[in-house]
Amino acid sequence: MADSQRAHQEKTAGAGPAQGNGATPEKEAATAVLDDLDSLRARARTAEQERDQFLDLLQRTRADFENYQKRVQRDMAQERRYAYGPLALEIMPALDNMERAVAAAKQAGETGPLVQGVAMVQNQLLDLLSRHGIKPIDAQGRPFDPNLHQAVMQQPSAQEPPDTVLQVLEQGFLLHDRVLRPAKVIVSKAPEKHGR
């Protein structure tokens, strides 16, 4: 009897606390596995969120870089398109002097080879500028446009309506669609009426 009591006490002593709350080693292991699984799921969700953030950042960075490349290409094309502007501006005073020389020679009635040579060089320069997108502004007889013309003075005119270009003093030029140099012009105004 004492032996059976002792065996019973050993059984209850060994399994006492574990049996008291109903947890067995298998249940504890299962709970630990579930806790680990929940922890892994949380870490996976965090990793997915970080992945999505980095993917979004990568896509935005790629789009920004592509936009930057397009902008640089557009700027370089613009720069090439208007690259001859500064050189043309420096050539224009010489071109103006040739035009004045030809006009003075015609006014004096000279038509010799020197005048023809100057006119030929002037035409060659104008052709060269034209090949690079630099063209004269056609101002004579046109309505005054402050975007294309610079009015030096106004002159009364009965033949032309007011604000019409009467005379071009210095030829203006366009570089493609931009004004390289405005034409300096004399603009008409209505004649003054003298009354008694």
Secondary structure as the mmCIF struct_conf table of DSSP 4:
data_model
#
loop_
_struct_conf.conf_type_id
_struct_conf.id
_struct_conf.beg_label_comp_id
_struct_conf.beg_label_asym_id
_struct_conf.beg_label_seq_id
_struct_conf.end_label_comp_id
_struct_conf.end_label_asym_id
_struct_conf.end_label_seq_id
HELX_RH_AL_P HELX_RH_AL_P1 ALA A 2 ASN A 21
TURN_TY1_P TURN_TY1_P1 GLY A 22 GLY A 22
HELX_RH_AL_P HELX_RH_AL_P2 PRO A 25 ARG A 81
TURN_TY1_P TURN_TY1_P2 TYR A 82 TYR A 84
HELX_RH_AL_P HELX_RH_AL_P3 GLY A 85 GLN A 107
TURN_TY1_P TURN_TY1_P3 ALA A 108 GLY A 109
BEND BEND1 GLY A 112 GLY A 112
HELX_RH_AL_P HELX_RH_AL_P4 PRO A 113 ARG A 131
TURN_TY1_P TURN_TY1_P4 HIS A 132 GLY A 133
STRN STRN1 ILE A 134 PRO A 136
TURN_TY1_P TURN_TY1_P5 GLN A 140 GLY A 141
BEND BEND2 ARG A 142 ARG A 142
STRN STRN2 PRO A 143 PRO A 143
HELX_LH_PP_P HELX_LH_PP_P1 PHE A 144 PHE A 144
TURN_TY1_P TURN_TY1_P6 PRO A 146 LEU A 148
STRN STRN3 HIS A 149 PRO A 156
BEND BEND3 ALA A 158 GLU A 160
BEND BEND4 PRO A 162 ASP A 163
STRN STRN4 THR A 164 THR A 164
STRN STRN5 VAL A 165 GLU A 170
STRN STRN6 PHE A 173 LEU A 175
TURN_TY1_P TURN_TY1_P7 HIS A 176 ASP A 177
STRN STRN7 ARG A 178 ARG A 181
HELX_LH_PP_P HELX_LH_PP_P2 PRO A 182 PRO A 182
STRN STRN8 ALA A 183 LYS A 189
HELX_LH_PP_P HELX_LH_PP_P3 ALA A 190 HIS A 194
#
